[in-house]
Amino acid sequence: MNNNYDKIANHYDTLSRLVFFKSQVNAQVNQLPYIPKDSSILIAGGGTGWILEEISRIHPDRLKIVYVEISAKMLALSQKRDYKNNQVEFLNMGIEDFNTDVLFDVVLTPFLFDNFAEERAAKVFQQLNGCLKRDGLWFIVDFSLNKVNGNWWKWLLLKSMYCFFKLLGIVEANQLVNMNPYFLHTGYQIVEQRFYYRSFIKAVIYRK
Ligand SMILES: C[S@@+](CC[C@H](N)C(=O)[O-])C[C@H]1O[C@@H](n2cnc3c(N)ncnc32)[C@H](O)[C@@H]1O
């Protein structure tokens, strides 16, 4: 299983809205005003690409975006989006295989890491850390469970989601990896942290 969402690309946004209403969208959209103008942005696992339209509402031009998506179907949907006068390079590959000499001002990983087993999460974290400029911003949004917000229904919903994706043979993870220690041990600072959907969704902006 390589976390490729081809099988549900055409239905992903509908499913997300059915279960989480607009929480997954709001968690990401509320981070976007932190994107500096004229910046270079790396998006890993952007799904159907609706985020490109939201970004372009704020910055209609002068952004250089690299959009890496492992699902060819998700990528095809993303290419049809209206990203105004921004420059977008679409790459159909796993982020693990992405190489660059250019460092980015901003990295976005919305609902990417909760697909990964710990080994892949650690590897992708190191790789993306290497792609981000000093003082650059990393926007991460994922599901979140801990002793404080770990209500039974969140565990149940998470288990059901992982079962559903396992049945489809999509997602490798069986449990969430807490990425916060990776950021803190690497010296990142939290710029903003917000919770959605009764704290089941956590959106954090880190500064390198
Ligand atoms: C849970 S979906 C989230 C989609 C989108 N970020 C959203 O919130 O609507 C995860 C996306 O990441 C993509 N993905 C999974 N593993 C990936 C990888 N290693 N590299 C790039 N994209 C990946 C999947 O194909 C899928 O489109």
The ligand as an SDF file (V2000), in Angstrom:
LIG
                    3D

 27 29  0  0  0  0  0  0  0  0999 V2000
   -6.1610   12.2560    2.8880 C   0  0  0  0  0  0  0  0  0  0  0  0
   -5.8640   12.8450    1.2720 S   0  0  0  0  0  0  0  0  0  0  0  0
   -5.8480   14.6010    1.5790 C   0  0  0  0  0  0  0  0  0  0  0  0
   -6.0690   15.4040    0.3360 C   0  0  0  0  0  0  0  0  0  0  0  0
   -6.0710   16.9310    0.5370 C   0  0  0  0  0  0  0  0  0  0  0  0
   -4.8850   17.3710    1.2220 N   0  0  0  0  0  0  0  0  0  0  0  0
   -7.2860   17.3690    1.2780 C   0  0  0  0  0  0  0  0  0  0  0  0
   -7.1900   17.6860    2.4690 O   0  0  0  0  0  0  0  0  0  0  0  0
   -8.3670   17.4330    0.6710 O   0  0  0  0  0  0  0  0  0  0  0  0
   -4.1270   12.4890    1.0990 C   0  0  0  0  0  0  0  0  0  0  0  0
   -3.5710   12.8010   -0.2770 C   0  0  0  0  0  0  0  0  0  0  0  0
   -2.1510   12.6120   -0.2400 O   0  0  0  0  0  0  0  0  0  0  0  0
   -1.7570   11.8710   -1.3880 C   0  0  0  0  0  0  0  0  0  0  0  0
   -0.5240   11.1510   -0.9920 N   0  0  0  0  0  0  0  0  0  0  0  0
   -0.4210   10.0960   -0.1570 C   0  0  0  0  0  0  0  0  0  0  0  0
    0.8510    9.7330   -0.0120 N   0  0  0  0  0  0  0  0  0  0  0  0
    1.5780   10.5760   -0.7650 C   0  0  0  0  0  0  0  0  0  0  0  0
    2.9740   10.7060   -1.0210 C   0  0  0  0  0  0  0  0  0  0  0  0
    3.8500    9.8790   -0.4710 N   0  0  0  0  0  0  0  0  0  0  0  0
    3.3820   11.7020   -1.8260 N   0  0  0  0  0  0  0  0  0  0  0  0
    2.4890   12.5560   -2.4010 C   0  0  0  0  0  0  0  0  0  0  0  0
    1.1580   12.4590   -2.2040 N   0  0  0  0  0  0  0  0  0  0  0  0
    0.7070   11.4930   -1.3910 C   0  0  0  0  0  0  0  0  0  0  0  0
   -2.9480   10.9700   -1.7010 C   0  0  0  0  0  0  0  0  0  0  0  0
   -2.9570   10.5200   -3.0400 O   0  0  0  0  0  0  0  0  0  0  0  0
   -4.1120   11.9100   -1.3830 C   0  0  0  0  0  0  0  0  0  0  0  0
   -4.4650   12.6920   -2.4950 O   0  0  0  0  0  0  0  0  0  0  0  0
  1  2  1  0
  2  3  1  0
  2 10  1  0
  3  4  1  0
  4  5  1  0
  5  6  1  0
  5  7  1  0
  7  8  2  0
  7  9  1  0
 10 11  1  0
 11 12  1  0
 11 26  1  0
 12 13  1  0
 13 14  1  0
 13 24  1  0
 14 15  1  0
 14 23  1  0
 15 16  2  0
 16 17  1  0
 17 18  1  0
 17 23  2  0
 18 19  1  0
 18 20  2  0
 20 21  1  0
 21 22  2  0
 22 23  1  0
 24 25  1  0
 24 26  1  0
 26 27  1  0
M  CHG  2   2   1   9  -1
M  END
$$$$
